[in-house]
Amino acid sequence: MNISAELTLLPLKNDFIPVIKKFIKSLRNSKLKVIENPLSTQVYGEYDIILNLLQSEIKKTFNENESIMILLKLVKGDKSDYKPDF
């Protein structure tokens, strides 16, 4: 089953950009479809692959940073080709 995941990583410190870049680069290295925008990062692919990847990358990021938050949305199906019709 394919899913779409949207993530927003929020390091709660002044020097937040390196943490976000490192996290996004780790997602890119997965060979999954990853799309970034200024507010979030979307990952598209197979359910088990995405959740296993997120579990390990979120745990690693949490272990490396004291104050950090992540917002996560999951949608059933690959919505990477979504085009608004309005």
C-alpha positions in Angstrom: 0.0 0.0 0.0 1.3 3.4 -0.9 1.1 6.4 1.3 1.9 10.1 1.3 3.6 11.6 4.4 4.0 15.3 5.2 6.5 16.3 7.8 7.4 19.6 9.4 10.5 19.4 11.6 10.7 22.2 14.3 14.0 22.4 16.2 13.3 24.7 19.1 16.6 26.6 19.1 18.1 29.6 17.2 20.4 27.5 15.0 17.7 25.4 13.4 18.7 25.3 9.7 21.5 22.7 9.9 19.2 20.3 11.8 16.5 20.6 9.1 18.9 20.3 6.2 20.4 17.1 7.7 17.0 15.6 8.2 15.9 16.4 4.7 19.1 15.0 3.2 18.6 11.7 5.1 15.1 11.5 3.5 16.5 12.2 0.0 19.1 9.4 0.4 16.3 6.9 0.8 15.5 7.0 -2.9 11.8 7.6 -2.1 10.1 10.5 -3.9 10.8 13.5 -1.6 9.4 17.0 -2.3 10.3 20.0 -0.2 8.6 23.4 0.1 9.2 26.3 2.6 6.7 24.8 5.1 7.1 21.1 5.0 8.6 18.0 3.3 6.5 15.3 1.6 7.6 11.7 1.1 5.7 9.3 -1.2 6.0 5.6 -1.4 5.3 2.2 0.2 3.8 2.3 3.7 6.4 0.0 5.4 9.4 1.6 3.8 8.3 5.1 4.7 7.3 4.3 8.3 10.5 2.3 8.9 12.6 5.2 7.5 10.7 7.8 9.5 11.0 5.7 12.7 14.8 5.5 12.4 15.4 9.1 11.2 13.1 10.7 13.8 14.7 8.7 16.6 18.2 9.7 15.4 17.2 13.3 15.1 15.5 13.3 18.6 18.6 11.7 20.1 20.9 14.3 18.6 18.8 17.3 19.6 17.5 18.4 23.0 14.4 20.5 22.0 12.7 19.4 18.8 9.2 18.8 17.6 7.9 17.1 14.4 4.5 17.4 12.8 3.4 14.4 10.7 0.5 13.8 8.5 -0.2 10.4 6.7 -2.6 9.9 3.8 -3.4 6.6 2.2 -2.3 6.6 -1.4 0.4 8.4 -3.4 -0.8 11.9 -3.8 2.4 13.2 -5.4 0.7 13.9 -8.7 -2.1 16.0 -7.2 -3.2 19.0 -9.3 -5.8 21.4 -8.0 -8.9 21.6 -10.2 -10.2 25.0 -9.2 
